[in-house]
Amino acid sequence: MFGETQLSPRRLELCSRENASRVASRLFEHKRRPVAVIRTGDPLKPFHVTDEGPGGAHIEVELRA
């Protein structure tokens, strides 16, 4: 179909697991409640950070107090 999507260096940085972990740490420090980094399978947004129950999702990292 469309072939492989070319991502800019900035997009690659924002989509990284390291960036998701930084966001999760900041959210955890701010809200003081469990936070999870979830793998989505979407190449444009491979990780999702949430403070809501991930319920059966592909959890990469979970921060708890």
N, C-alpha and C positions, 0 to 999 in steps of 0.2 A: 504493500500500500504506500505509505508515506516514508518508509525508511526510518533510520535512527535519527532521533531529534538531537541537534547540536545545542549544547548548553554553554552559556557564557561562563567564564571563570567565577564571576560573582554569584551566579545561580548555583554553580557547583559547591561553592563555599556555603551558601545559605541552605542547601539541601543536604549538607553533610551530617553524619551522625554526631560529630563533635559539636556542631552548632545546635543540634537538637538537645544535646546534653547540657550545653550552656543555658539554653532557654529553660529547660526543666529545672536546673539548679536555681535560677533566678525566680521562677514561679514558686518553687518550693520554699525558698527563703521569704518570699512576699506573703504567701497564703498560709504557710505552716500546715499543710495537709498533704496527703499522698499525691504524687505526680508520676505519670508514666510516659515513656517514650515508646511509641507504637510504630512498627514497620507497616507501611501501607501497601507496598507493591506498585505504587504509582511513581514512574521515573521523574515526574516534575515535582512531586511532594512525597519522597520516599519515607519520611518520618513525620509523625504527628505527636505533639505534646499535649497532654490533657491532665486536668485535675479531677475529672469525673471518672467513675468506674469504667475501666476499659472493657470489661465483660467479654472474655474469650478472644480478645484481639491478640495479634502477634507482638507481645510486649518485648522490647529490647532491654529497657532499664526501668526500674521502679524505685522512686525515692520515698521513704517513709520515715517518720519521726520515731 
